Amino acid sequence: MKTALIALAIGAAVAGEPKGSPPPAQQRPRAEVTPIVETSPVRPGAAAQLSLKVTLPKDVHVQSDKPRDPNLIPTVLTIDAPAGVKVESIEYPKPTDLKQTGAAKPLAVFGSEFSIAVKVSVAATLAEGDLNVPAVLRYQACNESVCFPPTRATAQWTLKVQHVE
C-alpha cells in the first residue's frame, strides 16, 4: 500500500507539469551584469573608478541594498579584491519606492536597470599589467506578484595597471 501511494504521488507530480515546460528554476529572471572600468589606465598608487551595470527583464525589480523590511533580501555586491587592490567604496543607486497593496510602507527597490559605483585603490608597489578584480552580485528578482529564489551573478573588471608619465 505504501509503495502504491508513493508511486501515485510521483505520478501526480509528473502529470502536473505540462510537457515541454522548463523547470521553475529556469524561469527565474536573470540579471545581466556589465563591468565597466571608468579609469584606464590605472597608475600604481592611484585610485580607479569602476561601475557595474545591472539589467533585468522589463517589469522586474530587486530589493535595494537596504530594504525597509528586514525580512527581505538585500542586493549586495561583494568584491574579491586581489593583493594590491583595496576597495574604498561601493555606492548603490538611490532606490525607488514601490507601493504594494496592503503594505503600510512602500518597498525600496532598484528597477530593471541600475548601476553600482565602485572605487578601488591600487598599491604603489603593484607591477604593470592586467589585473582582474572579480565580484559577485547577490540579488532576489521580483515582479508584481512573486519573488523568485535569490541568486548570484558574477562579474570581473580588468584593470590595466600602467606607469603613466
C-alpha positions as CSV (number, residue, x, y, z in Angstrom):
1,M,0.0,0.0,0.0
2,K,2.8,2.4,0.9
3,T,4.6,1.7,-2.4
4,A,1.4,2.4,-4.3
5,L,0.9,5.7,-2.5
6,I,4.5,6.8,-3.3
7,A,4.0,5.8,-7.0
8,L,0.7,7.7,-7.1
9,A,2.3,10.8,-5.6
10,I,5.2,10.7,-8.1
11,G,2.8,10.2,-11.0
12,A,0.7,13.1,-9.9
13,A,3.7,15.3,-9.6
14,V,4.9,14.4,-13.1
15,A,1.5,14.7,-14.6
16,G,1.0,18.1,-13.0
17,E,3.9,19.6,-15.1
18,P,2.9,20.3,-18.7
19,K,5.2,18.6,-21.2
20,G,7.9,20.8,-22.6
21,S,7.7,23.5,-19.9
22,P,11.1,24.3,-18.3
23,P,11.6,23.6,-14.6
24,P,10.7,26.6,-12.3
25,A,14.4,27.3,-11.6
26,Q,14.9,28.1,-15.3
27,Q,12.0,30.6,-15.4
28,R,13.5,32.9,-12.8
29,P,14.6,36.3,-14.2
30,R,18.4,36.7,-14.5
31,A,20.4,39.8,-14.2
32,E,22.8,40.7,-17.0
33,V,25.8,42.4,-15.4
34,T,28.4,44.5,-17.3
35,P,31.6,45.5,-15.5
36,I,32.8,49.0,-16.7
37,V,36.3,50.3,-16.0
38,E,36.0,54.1,-16.0
39,T,39.6,54.9,-15.1
40,S,42.1,53.4,-17.6
41,P,45.0,53.0,-17.3
42,V,45.4,53.0,-13.6
43,R,48.7,54.3,-12.1
44,P,50.2,52.3,-9.2
45,G,49.4,54.2,-6.1
46,A,46.2,55.8,-7.6
47,A,42.5,55.2,-7.4
48,A,40.3,53.8,-10.1
49,Q,36.6,54.3,-10.6
50,L,34.6,51.2,-11.7
51,S,30.9,50.5,-12.1
52,L,28.6,47.5,-12.6
53,K,25.7,48.0,-14.9
54,V,22.8,45.7,-14.0
55,T,20.0,44.9,-16.4
56,L,16.9,42.8,-15.5
57,P,14.0,41.9,-17.7
58,K,11.2,44.5,-18.0
59,D,8.8,44.8,-15.1
60,V,11.3,43.1,-12.7
61,H,13.0,44.7,-9.7
62,V,15.3,43.8,-6.9
63,Q,15.3,44.9,-3.3
64,S,17.7,47.8,-2.6
65,D,20.9,47.3,-0.6
66,K,18.9,48.4,2.5
67,P,15.4,47.1,2.3
68,R,12.9,48.7,4.7
69,D,11.6,45.3,5.7
70,P,14.4,43.3,7.5
71,N,12.8,40.0,6.2
72,L,13.6,41.0,2.6
73,I,16.8,40.0,0.9
74,P,19.1,43.0,0.1
75,T,21.0,43.4,-3.2
76,V,24.7,43.0,-2.3
77,L,27.9,43.4,-4.3
78,T,30.9,41.6,-2.9
79,I,34.3,42.2,-4.4
80,D,37.2,39.7,-4.0
81,A,40.0,42.3,-4.2
82,P,43.3,40.7,-5.2
83,A,46.5,41.6,-3.4
84,G,47.5,45.2,-4.0
85,V,43.9,46.4,-4.5
86,K,41.7,47.9,-1.8
87,V,38.0,48.6,-2.1
88,E,37.5,52.2,-1.0
89,S,33.7,52.4,-1.5
90,I,30.7,50.7,-3.1
91,E,27.8,53.1,-3.8
92,Y,24.4,51.8,-4.7
93,P,21.9,53.9,-6.5
94,K,19.1,55.7,-4.8
95,P,16.2,53.2,-4.5
96,T,12.7,54.0,-5.8
97,D,9.5,53.4,-3.8
98,L,7.3,50.6,-5.0
99,K,3.8,50.6,-3.4
100,Q,2.1,47.3,-2.8
101,T,-1.5,46.7,-2.0
102,G,-2.0,46.1,1.7
103,A,1.5,47.1,2.7
104,A,1.9,50.0,5.2
105,K,5.3,51.2,3.7
106,P,6.4,51.1,0.0
107,L,9.3,48.8,-0.8
108,A,12.8,50.3,-1.5
109,V,13.8,48.8,-4.8
110,F,16.1,49.1,-7.8
111,G,14.4,48.9,-11.1
112,S,15.2,46.9,-14.2
113,E,18.3,48.9,-15.0
114,F,20.7,50.4,-12.5
115,S,24.5,50.8,-11.8
116,I,26.6,50.4,-8.8
117,A,29.7,52.6,-8.5
118,V,32.9,51.2,-7.0
119,K,36.1,53.0,-6.1
120,V,39.3,51.0,-5.6
121,S,42.9,52.0,-4.9
122,V,45.9,50.3,-6.4
123,A,49.1,49.8,-4.3
124,A,52.1,51.9,-5.3
125,T,54.2,48.7,-5.4
126,L,51.9,47.0,-8.0
127,A,53.7,45.9,-11.2
128,E,52.4,47.0,-14.6
129,G,50.0,44.7,-16.4
130,D,46.4,43.5,-16.4
131,L,44.8,42.8,-13.0
132,N,41.5,41.1,-12.6
133,V,39.1,42.2,-9.9
134,P,36.2,39.6,-9.5
135,A,32.9,40.3,-8.0
136,V,29.6,38.6,-7.1
137,L,26.2,40.3,-7.1
138,R,23.7,38.6,-4.9
139,Y,20.1,39.6,-5.6
140,Q,16.5,38.4,-5.5
141,A,14.4,39.3,-8.5
142,C,10.7,40.0,-8.1
143,N,7.8,41.1,-10.2
144,E,4.4,42.5,-9.1
145,S,3.2,39.1,-7.9
146,V,6.1,36.9,-6.9
147,C,9.7,37.0,-5.6
148,F,12.0,34.4,-7.1
149,P,14.7,32.4,-5.2
150,P,17.8,34.5,-4.5
151,T,20.7,34.0,-7.0
152,R,24.1,35.4,-7.9
153,A,25.7,36.9,-11.0
154,T,29.4,37.0,-11.4
155,A,31.5,39.8,-12.9
156,Q,35.1,40.8,-13.4
157,W,36.8,44.0,-14.1
158,T,40.2,44.0,-15.8
159,L,42.4,47.0,-14.7
160,K,45.3,48.0,-16.9
161,V,48.0,49.0,-14.4
162,Q,50.5,51.2,-16.1
163,H,53.0,53.9,-15.1
164,V,51.8,57.0,-16.9
165,E,54.1,59.9,-17.4
